[in-house]
Amino acid sequence: MVERVQADPVVQISGAREIARDLLVVPDRNVELVPNIGLIGGREAVLVVETGMGPRNAETVLEFAEEYARGRRLYLTTTHFHPEHSFGAQVFAGSATYLVNQAQAEDLSRKGPGYLEMFRGLGQAVARRLEGVELVRPDVVYPREHHLDLGGRVVRLRATGRAHSRGDQVIQVLDADVLFTGDLVETGRFAIFPWFPPHDTDVSGPRWLAVLERLAAEPPRVVVPGHGAVGDAGLLADVRDYLALLRDETWRRRASAMSEESIVAEISALMIQRHPEWAGREWLERGVRCLCAEPTEPTEPPERAGS
Ligand SMILES: [Zn+2]
């Protein structure tokens, strides 16, 4: 087996820091397949964002959340169904109310088992983290948008429409002007296109770009990306600009009937030259191939967030 991922994707609470009043981020420490995890507190309740990958990580997160909550009620949500974000939800059953948008719940039931299998093949450390995973149904499923009142603090959960996955969700803490984006934004790395035809072709470059354009049009004060350092609205602009360039340069070459192999080679070189410090170069090829397969004009009506 090729060990694509060697580091143990373990969540460590020790680096947790308060980025706004009663709002914590447990940072990913730049460890692959560890997400940034959020704890958002109100008078009555605490919302946990992301579980970490597998039951043992989720136990760590739940234990910390219970300690932090000091008797306040617990909620859980996840930004999308990918294993490091949601494959620990089983541990929260009975302790927290798990809510997600409809499309994400569907992603989990349709594609969850396949992703579990695929991720087990990434390496032994990952496979160990995934031992004992059971995919559970969320307690509350809402269509597009849900306002969660934590007591003196309202959090807006919003499905963005198909982008990085079909069920992407952003979490907006209105009073603190903080936005959790999931993997729509990752700091300092090339956008990850989970483009695995024929099993999963839901990721869409143009739609992802459209979502980023909408989010960047109302810049939040703080952006918590799916992975990588917390930042400001500049993170949204970085990914937006990258996706726009990736799309335009790929489609221009496709229109000139260049072979897909040549497009991959040219675009990869161009993007690495543009962002020499970014990680995740292995995702460039999938991004280009995804865009090569996508129609220039959207064939579906544009999906809009809630209201
Ligand atoms: Zn992720």
Boltz pocket constraint, residues with backbone or C-beta under 6 A from the ligand:
constraints:
  - pocket:
      binder: B
      contacts: [[A, 35], [A, 82], [A, 84], [A, 85], [A, 183], [A, 226], [A, 227]]
      max_distance: 6.0
